[in-house]
Amino acid sequence: MSRPASAKALARSQGTERSLTFVTGLLALLAGTAVLVLSAGWFGTYRARRPVLDPAVTEWLAAREPVVLRVVAIVAGLALLVFGLWWCFRSLRPEAKPDLRLDRTEGRALTVTAGALSAAVQADTEAVDGVTKAKVRSVGDPGEPALRLQVWLREGTDLRRVWRDLDAEVLARARTALGVETLPVAVRIELGASPRRRVR
């Protein structure tokens, strides 16, 4: 189940990573519990004194098809290695900046690039009185656009007025341009600090 666009505007999704971590931790917990139960002697005192991988089992496996078992073990190890590398690169990859498809009609397709949208919203935001700098990032999916907006304000700026101008002018213009009724936006505001004075 995908997250709503409002959640995507706040932060990058880590649901898949958390699910894999939970499953891995659960398997490790079950394996540890099984070893603990085995060593506690619940399956017999003599069984608790023997190795976890019973020699009878290893001898049985060796008597069957040792070459096939070794090949299976090597292939499984390589598969786990490839999966681990793929998962590592997937987790470290930069977050995508999706382009927005406003019209999918064949012959009249209209797409707004993420860079163009971010630049337009950034210019409108920096034009608001009291804003010294703005940074905008397009996130979400092509069908469910969302924005992350970081704003730096000049010292002494009325925060409520800036917020009202952002909603009534900048974001309203963006919603109108994209043809959407709702546009989830996560806004982070940095208040300007007064300059330090040297004491002589």
C-alpha positions in Angstrom: 0.0 0.0 0.0 1.5 3.3 -1.1 1.8 6.3 1.2 -0.3 9.4 0.6 1.3 12.3 -1.1 1.2 14.3 2.1 3.4 11.8 3.8 5.8 11.8 0.9 6.2 15.5 1.2 7.5 15.2 4.7 10.2 12.7 4.3 11.5 10.0 2.0 9.8 6.6 2.5 11.7 4.1 4.5 8.9 1.5 4.7 10.6 -1.1 2.6 13.8 -0.8 4.6 11.9 -1.1 7.9 10.0 -4.1 6.7 13.2 -5.9 5.7 14.9 -5.0 9.0 11.9 -6.3 10.9 11.8 -9.6 9.0 15.6 -10.1 9.4 15.4 -9.3 13.1 12.4 -11.7 13.5 14.3 -14.5 11.8 17.4 -13.9 14.0 15.2 -13.9 17.1 13.6 -17.2 16.1 17.0 -18.7 15.4 18.4 -17.5 18.7 15.3 -18.8 20.6 15.7 -22.2 18.9 19.4 -22.4 19.9 18.5 -21.3 23.5 15.8 -24.0 23.8 18.1 -26.6 22.4 21.0 -25.7 24.7 18.6 -25.7 27.7 18.0 -29.4 27.2 14.3 -29.2 26.3 15.0 -31.7 23.6 17.0 -34.0 25.8 20.2 -33.7 27.9 22.3 -35.6 25.4 21.0 -33.5 22.5 22.0 -30.3 24.3 25.6 -31.5 24.6 26.0 -32.2 20.9 26.8 -29.5 18.2 23.9 -27.5 16.8 24.6 -29.0 13.4 24.4 -32.6 14.3 27.2 -34.8 12.9 24.6 -37.4 12.0 22.9 -34.8 9.7 26.2 -33.7 8.1 27.2 -37.4 7.5 23.8 -38.0 5.9 24.2 -35.0 3.7 27.7 -35.9 2.7 26.6 -39.5 1.8 24.0 -38.1 -0.6 25.3 -35.7 -3.2 28.1 -33.7 -1.7 28.9 -31.9 -5.0 25.3 -30.9 -5.6 25.0 -29.7 -2.0 28.1 -27.6 -2.3 26.9 -26.1 -5.6 23.6 -25.2 -4.0 25.4 -23.6 -1.0 27.6 -21.6 -3.3 24.7 -20.4 -5.5 22.7 -19.5 -2.4 25.7 -17.5 -1.0 26.2 -15.6 -4.3 22.4 -14.9 -4.4 22.5 -13.5 -0.9 25.6 -11.4 -1.8 23.9 -9.9 -4.9 20.7 -9.2 -3.0 22.7 -7.5 -0.2 24.6 -5.3 -2.7 21.4 -4.5 -4.6 19.7 -3.5 -1.3 22.6 -1.4 -0.3 22.6 0.6 -3.5 18.8 0.9 -3.4 18.9 2.4 0.1 21.7 4.8 -0.7 20.4 6.0 -4.1 19.3 9.7 -4.3 15.6 10.4 -4.0 13.9 10.7 -7.3 12.7 14.1 -8.6 9.7 13.0 -10.7 8.4 15.0 -13.6 4.7 15.8 -13.6 2.5 14.6 -16.4 -0.3 17.0 -16.8 -1.8 15.6 -20.0 -1.3 12.0 -21.1 -3.4 12.3 -24.3 -1.6 10.9 -27.3 -0.2 13.7 -29.5 -0.9 16.3 -26.8 1.2 15.0 -24.0 2.3 17.8 -21.5 5.0 17.2 -18.9 6.4 19.7 -16.4 9.9 18.8 -15.4 10.8 18.7 -11.7 13.4 21.4 -12.2 11.0 23.8 -13.9 8.4 23.4 -11.2 11.0 23.8 -8.4 12.5 26.9 -10.1 9.1 28.5 -10.6 7.9 28.0 -7.0 11.3 29.1 -5.7 11.2 32.4 -7.6 7.6 33.1 -6.4 8.6 32.3 -2.8 11.7 34.5 -2.9 9.5 37.3 -4.2 7.5 37.3 -0.9 8.4 40.2 1.3 10.6 39.1 4.2 12.0 36.0 2.4 15.7 36.1 1.8 16.2 32.6 0.3 14.1 29.6 -0.6 14.8 26.0 -1.7 12.2 23.8 -3.3 12.2 20.1 -4.1 9.7 18.2 -6.2 8.8 14.8 -4.6 6.1 12.2 -4.8 4.8 10.5 -7.9 4.1 11.9 -11.4 0.4 11.4 -10.7 0.6 12.7 -7.1 2.9 15.7 -7.0 4.2 17.1 -3.7 6.7 19.8 -2.7 9.3 20.3 0.0 9.8 24.0 0.7 12.5 25.5 2.9 12.3 29.2 3.5 14.8 31.6 5.2 13.3 34.8 6.6 14.8 38.1 7.3 15.1 39.1 11.0 11.9 40.7 12.3 9.7 39.3 9.6 6.1 38.7 10.5 5.8 34.9 10.3 2.0 34.8 10.0 2.0 37.2 7.1 4.6 35.2 5.3 2.7 32.0 5.8 -0.5 33.7 4.6 1.3 35.0 1.5 2.8 31.6 0.7 -0.6 29.8 0.9 -2.6 32.5 -0.9 -0.2 33.4 -3.6 2.7 31.0 -4.1 1.0 27.7 -3.5 -2.3 28.8 -4.9 -0.5 29.7 -8.2 1.3 26.4 -8.2 -2.0 24.5 -7.8 -3.6 26.5 -10.6 -0.7 26.0 -12.9 -0.7 22.2 -12.3 -4.5 21.9 -12.5 -4.8 20.2 -9.1 -7.1 21.0 -6.2 -4.6 19.9 -3.5 -0.8 20.1 -3.5 0.8 18.6 -0.4 3.7 20.8 0.8 6.0 20.4 3.7 7.3 23.8 4.7 10.4 24.4 6.9 11.0 27.9 8.0 14.4 29.3 9.2 14.2 32.5 11.1 16.9 35.0 10.6 19.3 35.7 13.5 20.4 39.2 14.5 24.1 39.9 13.6 26.6 39.4 16.4 28.1 42.4 17.9 31.7 42.5 19.1 32.1 43.8 22.6 35.2 45.9 23.0 
